[in-house]
C-alpha cells in the first residue's frame, strides 16, 4: 500500500540520517552507512541476519550467516557490496574497509595462522 511505502521511506531516511541510533556505535551497519552516506541503509538482526538496501540501485541484499564471531558476516557483506556497487565507487574504498574490519586469523598465542580473502564471484560462496 502507498501508506506502507511512505512509512518505509521515513524509516529508511531516519536510519540513513543517524545510523548509530538504529544500531549503536562501532557496529558494521553503522560503519557502512557512515562510509556510504545516503547511498545505503542496513541493519543487523538476531541470529546472523543482515539486510542491506541500495535505494539508488534498486537492490536489496539479505544475508544469513551462521558464524559466531561476526567476521564472516562482515566479509560477506563487504563482498556483496563491492559486487553490487563496485562500478559506482571510487577505487580502494572496499579494500580500505576490508583491512579495517577483517583482521588476520590468529591462534591463542596471537600468531597469524590465516586470512579471509576476497572472492571474484559471489556465486562461488
N, CA, C and O atoms as CSV, one atom per row, in Angstrom:
chain,resi,resn,atom,element,x,y,z
A,1,UNK,N,N,0.814,-1.182,0.000
A,1,UNK,CA,C,0.000,0.000,0.000
A,1,UNK,C,C,0.864,1.254,0.000
A,1,UNK,O,O,1.961,1.235,0.557
A,2,UNK,N,N,0.405,2.337,-0.604
A,2,UNK,CA,C,1.180,3.591,-0.616
A,2,UNK,C,C,1.540,4.081,0.777
A,2,UNK,O,O,2.634,4.604,0.986
A,3,UNK,N,N,0.612,3.913,1.751
A,3,UNK,CA,C,0.901,4.352,3.123
A,3,UNK,C,C,2.082,3.574,3.699
A,3,UNK,O,O,2.927,4.143,4.389
A,4,UNK,N,N,2.139,2.272,3.415
A,4,UNK,CA,C,3.252,1.455,3.893
A,4,UNK,C,C,4.566,1.918,3.266
A,4,UNK,O,O,5.590,1.976,3.946
A,5,UNK,N,N,4.542,2.249,1.966
A,5,UNK,CA,C,5.748,2.731,1.292
A,5,UNK,C,C,6.249,4.017,1.921
A,5,UNK,O,O,7.455,4.198,2.090
A,6,UNK,N,N,5.342,4.907,2.268
A,6,UNK,CA,C,5.738,6.167,2.903
A,6,UNK,C,C,6.377,5.900,4.263
A,6,UNK,O,O,7.380,6.525,4.606
A,7,UNK,N,N,5.817,4.994,5.029
A,7,UNK,CA,C,6.383,4.657,6.339
A,7,UNK,C,C,7.774,4.036,6.186
A,7,UNK,O,O,8.679,4.333,6.965
A,8,UNK,N,N,7.935,3.192,5.200
A,8,UNK,CA,C,9.243,2.583,4.966
A,8,UNK,C,C,10.273,3.636,4.557
A,8,UNK,O,O,11.422,3.577,4.994
A,9,UNK,N,N,9.878,4.581,3.739
A,9,UNK,CA,C,10.795,5.658,3.334
A,9,UNK,C,C,11.211,6.506,4.547
A,9,UNK,O,O,12.381,6.864,4.683
A,10,UNK,N,N,10.264,6.820,5.411
A,10,UNK,CA,C,10.568,7.614,6.612
A,10,UNK,C,C,11.569,6.859,7.489
A,10,UNK,O,O,12.533,7.442,7.985
A,11,UNK,N,N,11.332,5.567,7.675
A,11,UNK,CA,C,12.240,4.743,8.488
A,11,UNK,C,C,13.615,4.677,7.850
A,11,UNK,O,O,14.624,4.872,8.527
A,12,UNK,N,N,13.665,4.404,6.548
A,12,UNK,CA,C,14.946,4.341,5.832
A,12,UNK,C,C,15.699,5.652,5.966
A,12,UNK,O,O,16.884,5.656,6.299
A,13,UNK,N,N,15.028,6.758,5.712
A,13,UNK,CA,C,15.685,8.058,5.749
A,13,UNK,C,C,16.185,8.393,7.157
A,13,UNK,O,O,17.257,8.980,7.305
A,14,UNK,N,N,15.426,8.029,8.183
A,14,UNK,CA,C,15.856,8.269,9.559
A,14,UNK,C,C,17.100,7.444,9.890
A,14,UNK,O,O,18.027,7.943,10.528
A,15,UNK,N,N,17.118,6.190,9.456
A,15,UNK,CA,C,18.289,5.343,9.712
A,15,UNK,C,C,19.517,5.878,8.989
A,15,UNK,O,O,20.617,5.863,9.542
A,16,UNK,N,N,19.340,6.348,7.767
A,16,UNK,CA,C,20.464,6.872,6.999
A,16,UNK,C,C,20.969,8.194,7.590
A,16,UNK,O,O,22.161,8.491,7.510
A,17,UNK,N,N,20.075,8.982,8.177
A,17,UNK,CA,C,20.462,10.264,8.761
A,17,UNK,C,C,21.219,10.093,10.080
A,17,UNK,O,O,22.111,10.885,10.385
A,18,UNK,N,N,20.877,9.078,10.857
A,18,UNK,CA,C,21.509,8.858,12.171
A,18,UNK,C,C,21.697,7.368,12.394
A,18,UNK,O,O,21.000,6.781,13.221
A,19,UNK,N,N,22.633,6.732,11.667
A,19,UNK,CA,C,22.795,5.274,11.734
A,19,UNK,C,C,23.037,4.728,13.129
A,19,UNK,O,O,22.543,3.652,13.466
A,20,UNK,N,N,23.793,5.456,13.948
A,20,UNK,CA,C,24.134,4.960,15.282
A,20,UNK,C,C,22.907,4.827,16.182
A,20,UNK,O,O,22.926,4.044,17.131
A,21,UNK,N,N,21.838,5.581,15.900
A,21,UNK,CA,C,20.621,5.465,16.705
A,21,UNK,C,C,19.862,4.177,16.411
A,21,UNK,O,O,19.088,3.711,17.248
A,22,UNK,N,N,20.075,3.599,15.232
A,22,UNK,CA,C,19.395,2.358,14.853
A,22,UNK,C,C,20.156,1.126,15.323
A,22,UNK,O,O,19.598,0.029,15.357
A,23,UNK,N,N,21.431,1.296,15.688
A,23,UNK,CA,C,22.227,0.112,15.966
A,23,UNK,C,C,23.191,0.272,17.135
A,23,UNK,O,O,23.327,-0.645,17.945
A,24,UNK,N,N,23.838,1.374,17.236
A,24,UNK,CA,C,24.869,1.568,18.253
A,24,UNK,C,C,26.216,1.766,17.605
A,24,UNK,O,O,26.504,1.176,16.564
A,25,UNK,N,N,27.040,2.587,18.207
A,25,UNK,CA,C,28.347,2.899,17.627
A,25,UNK,C,C,29.239,1.665,17.586
A,25,UNK,O,O,29.154,0.779,18.437
A,26,UNK,N,N,30.099,1.637,16.569
A,26,UNK,CA,C,31.060,0.561,16.437
A,26,UNK,C,C,30.533,-0.686,15.742
A,26,UNK,O,O,31.240,-1.692,15.686
A,27,UNK,N,N,29.340,-0.657,15.220
A,27,UNK,CA,C,28.739,-1.817,14.565
A,27,UNK,C,C,28.945,-1.721,13.060
A,27,UNK,O,O,29.140,-0.633,12.517
A,28,UNK,N,N,28.900,-2.873,12.390
A,28,UNK,CA,C,29.106,-2.921,10.945
A,28,UNK,C,C,28.086,-2.068,10.204
A,28,UNK,O,O,28.455,-1.323,9.296
A,29,UNK,N,N,26.822,-2.158,10.569
A,29,UNK,CA,C,25.807,-1.401,9.842
A,29,UNK,C,C,26.061,0.104,9.962
A,29,UNK,O,O,25.873,0.837,8.992
A,30,UNK,N,N,26.477,0.564,11.120
A,30,UNK,CA,C,26.787,1.980,11.308
A,30,UNK,C,C,27.988,2.368,10.459
A,30,UNK,O,O,27.963,3.394,9.779
A,31,UNK,N,N,29.038,1.558,10.495
A,31,UNK,CA,C,30.243,1.839,9.715
A,31,UNK,C,C,29.921,1.958,8.225
A,31,UNK,O,O,30.403,2.869,7.552
A,32,UNK,N,N,29.106,1.038,7.714
A,32,UNK,CA,C,28.767,1.074,6.292
A,32,UNK,C,C,27.928,2.299,5.941
A,32,UNK,O,O,28.178,2.951,4.928
A,33,UNK,N,N,26.931,2.616,6.772
A,33,UNK,CA,C,26.098,3.782,6.469
A,33,UNK,C,C,26.883,5.085,6.597
A,33,UNK,O,O,26.603,6.044,5.878
A,34,UNK,N,N,27.864,5.134,7.505
A,34,UNK,CA,C,28.709,6.324,7.610
A,34,UNK,C,C,29.704,6.414,6.462
A,34,UNK,O,O,30.040,7.511,6.015
A,35,UNK,N,N,30.176,5.271,5.983
A,35,UNK,CA,C,31.118,5.254,4.868
A,35,UNK,C,C,30.434,5.628,3.558
A,35,UNK,O,O,31.030,6.289,2.707
A,36,UNK,N,N,29.191,5.208,3.399
A,36,UNK,CA,C,28.431,5.469,2.175
A,36,UNK,C,C,27.177,6.282,2.518
A,36,UNK,O,O,26.063,5.776,2.385
A,37,UNK,N,N,27.348,7.541,2.959
A,37,UNK,CA,C,26.191,8.312,3.413
A,37,UNK,C,C,25.135,8.487,2.316
A,37,UNK,O,O,25.445,8.814,1.171
A,38,UNK,N,N,23.895,8.261,2.704
A,38,UNK,CA,C,22.737,8.412,1.814
A,38,UNK,C,C,22.778,7.510,0.584
A,38,UNK,O,O,22.047,7.744,-0.378
A,39,UNK,N,N,23.622,6.485,0.607
A,39,UNK,CA,C,23.701,5.552,-0.517
A,39,UNK,C,C,23.227,4.169,-0.151
A,39,UNK,O,O,22.848,3.388,-1.025
A,40,UNK,N,N,23.243,3.847,1.158
A,40,UNK,CA,C,22.750,2.545,1.578
A,40,UNK,C,C,22.171,2.627,2.966
A,40,UNK,O,O,22.488,3.516,3.755
A,41,UNK,N,N,21.313,1.674,3.235
A,41,UNK,CA,C,20.745,1.504,4.565
A,41,UNK,C,C,20.925,0.032,4.908
A,41,UNK,O,O,20.724,-0.835,4.057
A,42,UNK,N,N,21.301,-0.250,6.142
A,42,UNK,CA,C,21.484,-1.654,6.515
A,42,UNK,C,C,21.216,-1.831,8.003
A,42,UNK,O,O,21.250,-0.880,8.785
A,43,UNK,N,N,20.951,-3.067,8.360
A,43,UNK,CA,C,20.638,-3.373,9.757
A,43,UNK,C,C,20.966,-4.821,10.029
A,43,UNK,O,O,20.574,-5.714,9.278
A,44,UNK,N,N,21.686,-5.044,11.104
A,44,UNK,CA,C,21.919,-6.411,11.557
A,44,UNK,C,C,20.738,-6.829,12.416
A,44,UNK,O,O,20.037,-5.996,12.992
A,45,UNK,N,N,20.537,-8.124,12.486
A,45,UNK,CA,C,19.446,-8.653,13.291
A,45,UNK,C,C,19.921,-9.835,14.105
A,45,UNK,O,O,21.115,-10.130,14.155
A,46,UNK,N,N,19.008,-10.490,14.726
A,46,UNK,CA,C,19.339,-11.637,15.561
A,46,UNK,C,C,19.774,-12.822,14.713
A,46,UNK,O,O,19.381,-12.960,13.555
A,47,UNK,N,N,20.585,-13.662,15.311
A,47,UNK,CA,C,20.983,-14.948,14.725
A,47,UNK,C,C,21.660,-14.822,13.371
A,47,UNK,O,O,21.438,-15.649,12.487
A,48,UNK,N,N,22.486,-13.789,13.198
A,48,UNK,CA,C,23.292,-13.665,11.991
A,48,UNK,C,C,22.581,-13.120,10.770
A,48,UNK,O,O,23.073,-13.280,9.653
A,49,UNK,N,N,21.434,-12.480,10.953
A,49,UNK,CA,C,20.712,-11.884,9.828
A,49,UNK,C,C,21.247,-10.479,9.598
A,49,UNK,O,O,21.494,-9.739,10.551
A,50,UNK,N,N,21.425,-10.110,8.329
A,50,UNK,CA,C,21.927,-8.788,7.973
A,50,UNK,C,C,21.258,-8.367,6.682
A,50,UNK,O,O,21.288,-9.103,5.696
A,51,UNK,N,N,20.653,-7.185,6.678
A,51,UNK,CA,C,19.970,-6.683,5.491
A,51,UNK,C,C,20.591,-5.393,5.015
A,51,UNK,O,O,20.963,-4.540,5.822
A,52,UNK,N,N,20.706,-5.243,3.694
A,52,UNK,CA,C,21.287,-4.052,3.085
A,52,UNK,C,C,20.349,-3.588,1.974
A,52,UNK,O,O,19.879,-4.395,1.171
A,53,UNK,N,N,20.083,-2.301,1.933
A,53,UNK,CA,C,19.307,-1.717,0.851
A,53,UNK,C,C,20.124,-0.670,0.129
A,53,UNK,O,O,20.751,0.182,0.759
A,54,UNK,N,N,20.119,-0.732,-1.190
A,54,UNK,CA,C,20.807,0.248,-2.028
A,54,UNK,C,C,19.736,0.979,-2.841
A,54,UNK,O,O,19.475,0.617,-3.988
A,55,UNK,N,N,19.115,2.010,-2.252
A,55,UNK,CA,C,17.962,2.649,-2.882
A,55,UNK,C,C,18.216,3.161,-4.302
A,55,UNK,O,O,17.375,2.982,-5.182
A,56,UNK,N,N,19.363,3.793,-4.528
A,56,UNK,CA,C,19.645,4.342,-5.855
A,56,UNK,C,C,19.773,3.266,-6.922
A,56,UNK,O,O,19.493,3.512,-8.095
A,57,UNK,N,N,20.195,2.078,-6.517
A,57,UNK,CA,C,20.368,0.978,-7.473
A,57,UNK,C,C,19.159,0.052,-7.507
A,57,UNK,O,O,19.072,-0.825,-8.367
A,58,UNK,N,N,18.220,0.244,-6.570
A,58,UNK,CA,C,17.050,-0.630,-6.518
A,58,UNK,C,C,17.397,-2.058,-6.144
A,58,UNK,O,O,16.750,-3.000,-6.600
A,59,UNK,N,N,18.430,-2.220,-5.304
A,59,UNK,CA,C,18.921,-3.549,-4.929
A,59,UNK,C,C,18.769,-3.743,-3.420
A,59,UNK,O,O,19.035,-2.833,-2.635
A,60,UNK,N,N,18.348,-4.917,-3.040
A,60,UNK,CA,C,18.331,-5.324,-1.647
A,60,UNK,C,C,19.165,-6.579,-1.490
A,60,UNK,O,O,19.130,-7.463,-2.346
A,61,UNK,N,N,19.913,-6.664,-0.402
A,61,UNK,CA,C,20.771,-7.820,-0.130
A,61,UNK,C,C,20.407,-8.344,1.254
A,61,UNK,O,O,20.375,-7.587,2.224
A,62,UNK,N,N,20.135,-9.636,1.338
A,62,UNK,CA,C,19.831,-10.260,2.621
A,62,UNK,C,C,20.851,-11.362,2.871
A,62,UNK,O,O,21.085,-12.214,2.013
A,63,UNK,N,N,21.455,-11.337,4.054
A,63,UNK,CA,C,22.448,-12.339,4.432
A,63,UNK,C,C,21.984,-13.074,5.683
A,63,UNK,O,O,21.340,-12.494,6.557
A,64,UNK,N,N,22.315,-14.335,5.753
A,64,UNK,CA,C,22.115,-15.136,6.963
A,64,UNK,C,C,23.400,-15.910,7.163
A,64,UNK,O,O,23.692,-16.849,6.422
A,65,UNK,N,N,24.160,-15.519,8.155
A,65,UNK,CA,C,25.469,-16.106,8.405
A,65,UNK,C,C,25.428,-16.839,9.738
A,65,UNK,O,O,25.074,-16.261,10.766
A,66,UNK,N,N,25.785,-18.087,9.713
A,66,UNK,CA,C,25.836,-18.876,10.944
A,66,UNK,C,C,27.286,-19.034,11.372
A,66,UNK,O,O,27.909,-20.074,11.159
A,67,UNK,N,N,27.809,-17.969,11.986
A,67,UNK,CA,C,29.182,-17.960,12.464
A,67,UNK,C,C,29.215,-17.103,13.711
A,67,UNK,O,O,28.510,-16.096,13.790
A,68,UNK,N,N,30.011,-17.481,14.672
A,68,UNK,CA,C,29.972,-16.838,15.965
A,68,UNK,C,C,30.641,-15.494,16.109
A,68,UNK,O,O,30.177,-14.684,16.912
A,69,UNK,N,N,31.712,-15.205,15.376
A,69,UNK,CA,C,32.464,-14.001,15.693
A,69,UNK,C,C,32.153,-12.781,14.836
A,69,UNK,O,O,32.690,-11.706,15.105
A,70,UNK,N,N,31.326,-12.899,13.836
A,70,UNK,CA,C,30.955,-11.758,13.009
A,70,UNK,C,C,31.856,-11.510,11.818
A,70,UNK,O,O,31.483,-10.756,10.919
A,71,UNK,N,N,33.038,-12.124,11.783
A,71,UNK,CA,C,33.952,-11.903,10.665
A,71,UNK,C,C,33.337,-12.357,9.349
A,71,UNK,O,O,33.451,-11.659,8.341
A,72,UNK,N,N,32.695,-13.504,9.344
A,72,UNK,CA,C,32.085,-13.999,8.104
A,72,UNK,C,C,30.983,-13.065,7.628
A,72,UNK,O,O,30.839,-12.840,6.426
A,73,UNK,N,N,30.207,-12.520,8.553
A,73,UNK,CA,C,29.144,-11.586,8.173
A,73,UNK,C,C,29.741,-10.319,7.565
A,73,UNK,O,O,29.264,-9.849,6.532
A,74,UNK,N,N,30.765,-9.769,8.183
A,74,UNK,CA,C,31.408,-8.564,7.663
A,74,UNK,C,C,32.009,-8.824,6.286
A,74,UNK,O,O,31.827,-8.031,5.362
A,75,UNK,N,N,32.721,-9.932,6.156
A,75,UNK,CA,C,33.370,-10.250,4.885
A,75,UNK,C,C,32.340,-10.448,3.776
A,75,UNK,O,O,32.525,-9.956,2.663
A,76,UNK,N,N,31.276,-11.152,4.068
A,76,UNK,CA,C,30.246,-11.410,3.057
A,76,UNK,C,C,29.521,-10.123,2.687
A,76,UNK,O,O,29.239,-9.892,1.511
A,77,UNK,N,N,29.217,-9.284,3.671
A,77,UNK,CA,C,28.554,-8.007,3.390
A,77,UNK,C,C,29.438,-7.118,2.518
A,77,UNK,O,O,28.955,-6.524,1.554
A,78,UNK,N,N,30.720,-7.023,2.844
A,78,UNK,CA,C,31.623,-6.199,2.040
A,78,UNK,C,C,31.768,-6.748,0.628
A,78,UNK,O,O,31.785,-5.985,-0.338
A,79,UNK,N,N,31.871,-8.060,0.504
A,79,UNK,CA,C,31.994,-8.676,-0.811
A,79,UNK,C,C,30.739,-8.415,-1.646
A,79,UNK,O,O,30.833,-8.093,-2.831
A,80,UNK,N,N,29.574,-8.555,-1.030
A,80,UNK,CA,C,28.315,-8.316,-1.753
A,80,UNK,C,C,28.204,-6.856,-2.180
A,80,UNK,O,O,27.785,-6.564,-3.300
A,81,UNK,N,N,28.577,-5.946,-1.295
A,81,UNK,CA,C,28.537,-4.525,-1.641
A,81,UNK,C,C,29.524,-4.186,-2.745
A,81,UNK,O,O,29.212,-3.405,-3.644
A,82,UNK,N,N,30.693,-4.761,-2.684
A,82,UNK,CA,C,31.682,-4.494,-3.738
A,82,UNK,C,C,31.149,-4.977,-5.083
A,82,UNK,O,O,31.310,-4.301,-6.099
A,83,UNK,N,N,30.524,-6.131,-5.085
A,83,UNK,CA,C,29.992,-6.660,-6.333
A,83,UNK,C,C,28.824,-5.793,-6.827
A,83,UNK,O,O,28.700,-5.560,-8.029
A,84,UNK,N,N,27.967,-5.315,-5.914
A,84,UNK,CA,C,26.798,-4.525,-6.307
A,84,UNK,C,C,27.146,-3.075,-6.633
A,84,UNK,O,O,26.564,-2.492,-7.547
A,85,UNK,N,N,28.091,-2.486,-5.894
A,85,UNK,CA,C,28.366,-1.055,-6.002
A,85,UNK,C,C,29.700,-0.732,-6.645
A,85,UNK,O,O,29.991,0.438,-6.896
A,86,UNK,N,N,30.510,-1.726,-6.916
A,86,UNK,CA,C,31.882,-1.502,-7.349
A,86,UNK,C,C,32.046,-0.528,-8.494
A,86,UNK,O,O,32.976,0.278,-8.489
A,87,UNK,N,N,31.166,-0.585,-9.470
A,87,UNK,CA,C,31.259,0.311,-10.618
A,87,UNK,C,C,30.873,1.740,-10.281
A,87,UNK,O,O,31.115,2.653,-11.071
A,88,UNK,N,N,30.275,1.941,-9.112
A,88,UNK,CA,C,29.778,3.255,-8.727
A,88,UNK,C,C,30.602,3.891,-7.609
A,88,UNK,O,O,30.209,4.923,-7.065
A,89,UNK,N,N,31.736,3.289,-7.262
A,89,UNK,CA,C,32.528,3.772,-6.133
A,89,UNK,C,C,33.947,4.104,-6.571
A,89,UNK,O,O,34.432,3.612,-7.590
A,90,UNK,N,N,34.593,4.940,-5.790
A,90,UNK,CA,C,35.978,5.272,-6.060
A,90,UNK,C,C,36.867,4.067,-5.731
A,90,UNK,O,O,36.523,3.240,-4.887
A,91,UNK,N,N,37.996,3.987,-6.399
A,91,UNK,CA,C,38.913,2.863,-6.208
A,91,UNK,C,C,39.405,2.807,-4.766
A,91,UNK,O,O,39.677,3.837,-4.149
A,92,UNK,N,N,39.514,1.611,-4.247
A,92,UNK,CA,C,40.133,1.374,-2.960
A,92,UNK,C,C,39.233,1.452,-1.749
A,92,UNK,O,O,39.654,1.067,-0.658
A,93,UNK,N,N,38.005,1.936,-1.894
A,93,UNK,CA,C,37.152,2.111,-0.713
A,93,UNK,C,C,36.832,0.783,-0.046
A,93,UNK,O,O,36.820,0.699,1.182
A,94,UNK,N,N,36.574,-0.256,-0.831
A,94,UNK,CA,C,36.244,-1.552,-0.233
A,94,UNK,C,C,37.479,-2.218,0.363
A,94,UNK,O,O,37.391,-2.860,1.409
A,95,UNK,N,N,38.609,-2.073,-0.280
A,95,UNK,CA,C,39.844,-2.633,0.265
A,95,UNK,C,C,40.214,-1.963,1.586
A,95,UNK,O,O,40.705,-2.620,2.504
A,96,UNK,N,N,39.978,-0.656,1.678
A,96,UNK,CA,C,40.247,0.066,2.931
A,96,UNK,C,C,39.332,-0.439,4.049
A,96,UNK,O,O,39.783,-0.679,5.169
A,97,UNK,N,N,38.051,-0.597,3.738
A,97,UNK,CA,C,37.122,-1.151,4.731
A,97,UNK,C,C,37.534,-2.557,5.136
A,97,UNK,O,O,37.497,-2.906,6.316
A,98,UNK,N,N,37.925,-3.361,4.157
A,98,UNK,CA,C,38.331,-4.746,4.416
A,98,UNK,C,C,39.496,-4.770,5.398
A,98,UNK,O,O,39.464,-5.509,6.382
A,99,UNK,N,N,40.518,-3.970,5.139
A,99,UNK,CA,C,41.688,-4.006,6.023
A,99,UNK,C,C,41.351,-3.520,7.424
A,99,UNK,O,O,41.991,-3.932,8.391
A,100,UNK,N,N,40.353,-2.647,7.549
A,100,UNK,CA,C,39.945,-2.152,8.859
A,100,UNK,C,C,39.063,-3.154,9.617
A,100,UNK,O,O,39.191,-3.297,10.833
A,101,UNK,N,N,38.167,-3.846,8.898
A,101,UNK,CA,C,37.143,-4.665,9.546
A,101,UNK,C,C,37.430,-6.167,9.596
A,101,UNK,O,O,36.857,-6.879,10.420
A,102,UNK,N,N,38.308,-6.650,8.724
A,102,UNK,CA,C,38.562,-8.091,8.649
A,102,UNK,C,C,40.001,-8.380,9.083
A,102,UNK,O,O,40.923,-8.300,8.272
A,103,UNK,N,N,40.190,-8.711,10.345
A,103,UNK,CA,C,41.549,-8.936,10.842
A,103,UNK,C,C,42.098,-10.292,10.392
A,103,UNK,O,O,41.341,-11.190,10.023
A,104,UNK,N,N,43.420,-10.421,10.429
A,104,UNK,CA,C,44.002,-11.742,10.181
A,104,UNK,C,C,43.515,-12.740,11.237
A,104,UNK,O,O,43.127,-12.349,12.337
A,105,UNK,N,N,43.540,-14.001,10.898
A,105,UNK,CA,C,43.139,-15.055,11.827
A,105,UNK,C,C,44.362,-15.432,12.657
A,105,UNK,O,O,45.416,-15.758,12.111
A,106,UNK,N,N,44.214,-15.385,13.982
A,106,UNK,CA,C,45.332,-15.704,14.865
A,106,UNK,C,C,44.979,-16.867,15.778
A,106,UNK,O,O,43.809,-17.156,16.026
A,107,UNK,N,N,46.025,-17.527,16.273
A,107,UNK,CA,C,45.791,-18.587,17.257
A,107,UNK,C,C,45.791,-17.971,18.657
A,107,UNK,O,O,45.880,-16.750,18.792
A,108,UNK,N,N,45.695,-18.779,19.672
A,108,UNK,CA,C,45.623,-18.271,21.049
A,108,UNK,C,C,46.883,-17.531,21.485
A,108,UNK,O,O,46.841,-16.735,22.424
A,109,UNK,N,N,47.989,-17.784,20.820
A,109,UNK,CA,C,49.239,-17.081,21.147
A,109,UNK,C,C,49.382,-15.783,20.366
A,109,UNK,O,O,50.370,-15.070,20.539
A,110,UNK,N,N,48.411,-15.460,19.504
A,110,UNK,CA,C,48.470,-14.227,18.727
A,110,UNK,C,C,49.237,-14.353,17.426
A,110,UNK,O,O,49.483,-13.353,16.750
A,111,UNK,N,N,49.620,-15.576,17.065
A,111,UNK,CA,C,50.357,-15.810,15.825
A,111,UNK,C,C,49.353,-15.878,14.667
A,111,UNK,O,O,48.346,-16.580,14.756
A,112,UNK,N,N,49.635,-15.143,13.578
A,112,UNK,CA,C,48.755,-15.173,12.408
A,112,UNK,C,C,48.837,-16.550,11.763
A,112,UNK,O,O,49.917,-17.021,11.404
A,113,UNK,N,N,47.669,-17.190,11.620
A,113,UNK,CA,C,47.612,-18.536,11.053
A,113,UNK,C,C,46.730,-18.597,9.798
A,113,UNK,O,O,46.595,-19.661,9.194
A,114,UNK,N,N,46.133,-17.477,9.405
A,114,UNK,CA,C,45.291,-17.480,8.215
A,114,UNK,C,C,44.720,-16.107,7.936
A,114,UNK,O,O,44.980,-15.142,8.654
A,115,UNK,N,N,43.935,-16.047,6.875
A,115,UNK,CA,C,43.297,-14.798,6.493
A,115,UNK,C,C,42.003,-15.081,5.746
A,115,UNK,O,O,41.812,-16.158,5.182
A,116,UNK,N,N,41.132,-14.104,5.755
A,116,UNK,CA,C,39.914,-14.170,4.962
A,116,UNK,C,C,40.209,-13.386,3.694
A,116,UNK,O,O,40.731,-12.273,3.768
A,117,UNK,N,N,39.887,-13.942,2.533
A,117,UNK,CA,C,40.222,-13.309,1.259
A,117,UNK,C,C,38.982,-12.958,0.454
A,117,UNK,O,O,37.920,-13.559,0.617
A,118,UNK,N,N,39.145,-11.953,-0.433
A,118,UNK,CA,C,38.100,-11.617,-1.403
A,118,UNK,C,C,37.911,-12.778,-2.352
A,118,UNK,O,O,38.840,-13.547,-2.599
A,119,UNK,N,N,36.721,-12.905,-2.878
A,119,UNK,CA,C,36.465,-13.817,-3.985
A,119,UNK,C,C,36.065,-12.961,-5.177
A,119,UNK,O,O,35.551,-11.858,-4.991
A,120,UNK,N,N,36.281,-13.425,-6.359
A,120,UNK,CA,C,35.939,-12.652,-7.550
A,120,UNK,C,C,34.468,-12.765,-7.907
A,120,UNK,O,O,33.945,-11.904,-8.615
A,121,UNK,N,N,33.793,-13.794,-7.442
A,121,UNK,CA,C,32.422,-14.044,-7.866
A,121,UNK,C,C,31.620,-14.554,-6.676
A,121,UNK,O,O,31.892,-15.640,-6.162
A,122,UNK,N,N,30.633,-13.777,-6.236
A,122,UNK,CA,C,29.821,-14.156,-5.076
A,122,UNK,C,C,29.056,-15.457,-5.294
A,122,UNK,O,O,28.673,-16.106,-4.321
A,123,UNK,N,N,28.829,-15.845,-6.507
A,123,UNK,CA,C,28.084,-17.078,-6.734
A,123,UNK,C,C,28.887,-18.298,-6.296
A,123,UNK,O,O,28.328,-19.386,-6.154
A,124,UNK,N,N,30.182,-18.132,-6.082
A,124,UNK,CA,C,31.033,-19.226,-5.652
A,124,UNK,C,C,30.992,-19.450,-4.148
A,124,UNK,O,O,31.444,-20.489,-3.667
A,125,UNK,N,N,30.461,-18.495,-3.400
A,125,UNK,CA,C,30.466,-18.607,-1.932
A,125,UNK,C,C,29.403,-19.575,-1.494
A,125,UNK,O,O,29.240,-19.813,-0.297
